[in-house]
């Protein structure tokens, strides 16, 4: 497997985009997972992420093809 992760931060670390890519070389399948986190007033954190699967059905990720999803999370620190 080949794993790639690109991450950055903007606006004094309050916005953090990230892109993860996992490639199954032997099975020719992949997982692409873009996400972004936003921190408001050091207490509220919102996160939006997606998981996109593809490739050969016999692989680790390929059998999840057409089952892509989006997730939204919210955290409050107090």
Secondary structure as GFF3:
##gff-version 3
##sequence-region A 1 78
A	DSSP	beta_strand	2	7	.	.	.	ID=ss1
A	DSSP	beta_strand	15	24	.	.	.	ID=ss2
A	DSSP	beta_strand	29	40	.	.	.	ID=ss3
A	DSSP	beta_strand	44	55	.	.	.	ID=ss4
A	DSSP	three_ten_helix	62	64	.	.	.	ID=ss5
A	DSSP	beta_strand	69	76	.	.	.	ID=ss6
###
